[in-house]
């Protein structure tokens, strides 16, 4: 994220356009589609407005995998799960992936990655 230009500092953009991010995800096709489905679930009633957003419009123009996933209209809520990454130095690493929401700020989410033993 730190090396991305201001117009590219969007996780959805990076997942579908950045070769480095794609290489980090050995199950990129599944993970990218799931990420978009979770994005749709979070957007809820704002999804129609977001469809007209600059980042979505750019993704529709430049990424065929995004276009295909966007047209599927798949919606899926977040679930805790194991995430696997292919790190260029450390090799394959596994984490538990959880999302926490403070009771007094349910619209705020904290994503936590905990290393899997072994």
N, C-alpha and C positions, 0 to 999 in steps of 0.2 A: 504494500500500500504506500509505503514511504517513497518509493521510486516512481510511482505512477504520477502522471500529470494531473492537474486539477480536474480536468474533464473526465478522467478515468478513475477517480477515487470513489468507486462504487463497487461493492463486492459482486453484485450481479454482472456488471460489466466485465470485471476481471475474470470471473468464473468462465464466461463464454468467449472471451477474446484474448486472454493472456496465456501464451504458450507455457510460461513457467508455472502458473497456477494449474494448468491442465496436466502438466507432467507430475505435479505433486499428488494428483489424485489418480491412483491406479484404476479406480472404478468411475472415471470422469463422467461417462455417459449417464450412469445411474445417479451419481451425486449431483450433477448439474441440473438434471430434470427434477430431482427431489428438491433442490434448493429453490428452483423457480416455483414449484408447487407450494412450498412453504411461504414464499414471497406472496403468492396469490392469496393464501389463507390469511396472512397478516394484513394484506391490503383491504380485504373484506369489501365493504361498500365503496371504498375509494378506488377500486380496481379500474373502473371505467375512466376515471380521471388520470390514473397512472398510465393507462394504455397510451395516452397522448403525451406523456412526459418525454423530454428530450432523450433521456438515456434509453427508454424502451424503443423509441423511434430509431435511434442509432443502432441498437442491437438488431432490430428487425432488418435494417439495411445491410449490416456487415456480417451477421452470423447466421448461417444456414441452420446449425443445430438449435440456436435460440428460436428462429422462426418456426421450426418444426415443433419444438417444445411449447412455444407460445400458442400455437394453433391447436394443441391438444386440450387446452383448457383444464388441465389437471390441477386439482387443489388438494393439498395434504397438510394437516397441522403438524407442528413440530413434535418429534418424539425423541427422547434420549436414546442414544445408540453408540455403538463403537464406530470410530472414524479411523481410517487407515490413510497414511500419507507416505509418499515415496520421497524422502529427503535426499538431496544430492550428496550429502556427506554421511549422515547417520544411517541411511538405508531405509527400510520399511519400519515405520513407527506407528503404534496404535494408541488411541486415546478413547476414554469415555467422554462423550459429548453431551452436556446438559445445558439447559437454559433455565435461569432463575429469574423470578420476578418478585421484587419486594412487595409485601402486602400493602404498604402505603403508597406505592407507585406502580400499579399493575401494568402501566403502559411502558415502563422501563424494563429492559431485558439485559441480563448479564449472561454471556455464554462462557461456560467453563469447560476446559479440556483437562482431564486428569489422565496421566499415563497408566496404561494397562500393565499390570504386573507381567514380567517375563520379557 
